[in-house]
């Protein structure tokens, strides 16, 4: 605190002074670039009350320029007992232009970590819902409990009430997020409805003495309208319990036990796919378990691992299947020959137990099957060092033999790429080993700079040969024929201004590219752009999209961003996003242009321009610009 002059009674802890300036810690609001401060023409203090006349408050950086924003007030009172700053006749100014008047308001002083009271307001605008205003209230219930009430009022006579309850105990935590919306009318409905959501997470450390870790996790996700999250996306206050996928809701109860000798997980799961019809959208796994234990390990000979997993899976209302899989895996240690070959042999055994109802894959009577697959792999790592780089060349081979059959996965959607083609479960199947005899061949090359290992060029290519076509291997994988597809990737990260990577799949006749994926990144001074291109054809899929994101920083405070994606298959641009933003330590202002062609039930294509401003740490405002 600094004073021009004044009278100070140290005995009675009172003073009268003029030209007062109070400087707060730079990180008071979480930004070290801030200079939060309070100035006044005069001030007086007695006991626990300090009053500042004709006060000015801002959090902006202290320099010779006009602060981006300030709050002026006839009087600012600091109540040390209540730990509050109370403003009388307050006026918000942005670059010295009056914007908003408050007859009276208060907020906690900077010493407060948690205190009940109003949080910063939020003004927003939605293309579907119109303008809205939200003024959250935060309530401290106890040292480990609090509650936030967030009412939002829309100019379209919609009212949204979102509540979040949090509780942190010594060994557990709980978050419950409940929202209720009254007066929403869908574009496909003739009347207004009330819709809601409930998201909750509970975690607990059980601290069971017999285990190194013992944790219980419970989550619940439920909404009453399929497009609820998409419609209210801009108005829902996101938290740790908000779903990340707006088309899929997952609820779960899970127990995790880790022991020095094994790990065990069990639980219940439910999935709701919001894009499907009511009868087909639910899947329940009641229950499931995973058990894993290493039986033997010898660094010279190898290791033996046992794992078991099972589940009851109810899908599409009446499709029920029970699967228990027991697996015994032997993995030898690497054998290095005198010529430099690195080899290993692996044996995988599976006992599959199944019973099902109304299922195409599993029978209605109990079935028990024994499966096995033997793998021999070898590689020859070659290394060459020059004055400026390291060069690695590695030919690889893997021979696999499955003496039995596999489940019919012909129509299953599976993809294989060059990075995972040497994995033993490259088809990601839980109930089968890849059938037949096969030889996988690959070649990997990598060149890195000695001065910077993050600068490199890498190339990989691989393919699979079989003694015959295998009908039960997924067709979409491209590895079911005698001569399979060729899988490859090229990555170049040598350039200082950008990088490029290219993944491809060539059909077994070497005539057509059935998969192409190109990712490029260019960074030159203040200009950055990325292109992502994906094309799938033939048995692999039917996709052709191009996406671009470009940004340009004019200086430290001004930047422009553009993002678009085009579906070249149907010759349609899915969306455009164009943003201009001005930013300093305490103010962010921008103009957003958005055009979308996306349509999903009561979500229709839209086009809008919005002005946004954030005053840190006061509030955020977003307003649609009339066109």
C-alpha positions, 0 to 999 in steps of 0.5 A: 500500500502506498500513500501520498500523505495522511494521518496514521493512528497505529495504536487504534489501527486507523488512518486517513490518507489521500492518493492511495495505491494498493498493489496485489501479487502479480499471480493473484488471478493466475497470470504473472503478466497481470499487475492487479492494483487499486487506486483512489483519491482518498482513503480511510481505515478503522479496525477491519474496514477500509474505504477508498473514495473514487477508486479505480481497479484493474488487473491489466499490465501496468504501463504508460498506456491506457489499461484495456479495462478498469472499474471505477467506483464512488467508493470501494470498501474492504471488509477484512472480517468478511474478506470482501471488496464492496463497490458502490456506483461502479462503472466498467470501462473498456479502453476508457469507454463506459460499457456497464454500470453496477449500482452495487456489487461485491466479490471476495478479496484476493486472500480468499481461496473459497468463499460463497458468492456470485461468480463472474457473469457470462453473456452468450449467443447461440444460433439455435437458442438466441442470446443468453445471460448466466450469473453463477452462484458458488456456495461453500458448504464445508471444508470438503464440500461445495455447490455451484448453481448456474442459472441461464436465461435465454431471450427465447423464453428458455431457462436453463438451471445447471448445478454442480456438487463437489465433495473431496474426502481423504480417500474419495471424491464425488462430482455430480452435475445436474441440468434442467432446461424449461421451455425448449422447443425443437424444430421437429416438435410442435410444443415446448418440452423440459429436458435435462442431464445428469452426469456423475463421477465417484472415485474411492481409494479402498486402501485394502491391505492385501493390495498395492492399489485398490480403487473403486470408480462409478460414473453415470451419464444420462440425457433426456434429448438425443441432441441435448449436448450439441444444442447446448454445447456453448451454454453448458459449463464443462467439467470433468464429468461432461461426456467428450463424445456427444453421440455416446453415453457410457456409465460404469461401475468398476473395481480395480485391484493390483497385487504384487503378483497379479492385477484384477478388474471387474465391473458393469458397463452400459452404452447408449448410442444416441444416433441409433433407434431406441430399440438398438441403441443400448448395450449392457455388459453385466458384468465383465472382468480382466485378470492378469498374472505373470507365472514365470520370468527368466531373463535368459529363457523368457516369460509365461503369462496367464490372463483371463477375461469374461463378460455378459454382453446384452445388445440390440435388446435380445442379443445376449452372449457370455464369453470367458477367455483364458489365455496362456502366453509364452514369450522367449527372450531375444536370441542374438546370433553371431551374424547379428540376427535378433530372433524370438519364438512365442506360443499363445494358447486360448481356451474360449467358453461361450454361450449365446442367444440370438447371435450369429457368431456363438451358439445357444448351447455352451461351447468350449474351444481350445486354440493356439498360434505359434510365432517365430520372428527375426530381424537384422538391425543394421546401423551406420553412423556418418558425421551428421546422422545415424542410419538404421535399416531393419529387415523383419520377418514373422512366421505364424502357424495356427493349427485350428480354426477361427470365428467367422469375422468376415464382415467385421470392420477391422483395419491394419496398418504398418505400425501394428502389422507385426503385433500378434493380435493385429486384428484386435480380436478377443475370441480368435487367433488369426487362422492359417499359416502366414509369413509377414515381411517388412523393412524399416529405415530411419535416419536421424540427425546426431545434433537433434534426434527429433529431426528424422526421416522414416520409411516402413513397408510390410506385407503378408503371404499365406499358403491359401485364402482365409475366408474368416479373416475380416475382408476390410483388413486386406490381409485375408488373401494369399497375397495381401495388401502392401502397407507403408508409411513415410515420415519426414521431419527434417525440415525446420519449417514443417513436416509431412507424413504419408500412410498408404495401402496398395492392393495385392495386385499393386494396381491401386492405392486403397488407402491414402492419408497425408498429414502436412504441417508448415510453420514459417515465422508467424504462419502455420498451416496443416492439411489432413487428407484421408481417402479410403476405397475398395474393401478398406472403406468409402471416405474422402475428406480434406481438412485444413487449419491455418493461423497467422499471428500478426504480432503478439496480440493479434492473430487470425485462424481458419479451419474447414473440412470438405467431404470430397465424396459427396462434394460438400464442405462440412463447415467453415470457421474463421476467427480473428482475435486480439489478446493481451494479459487481461482482455481477449476480443475476437470476431468469429464466423461460422458456417456449417452444413451439418444436419442432425434431427433438430440441428440445422445448417447455420451461418453466423458472425459473433463478437466475443470479449473476455475481461480477465478475471471478470466475465465473458461476453458473446453476441451474434452480429445481425447479417 
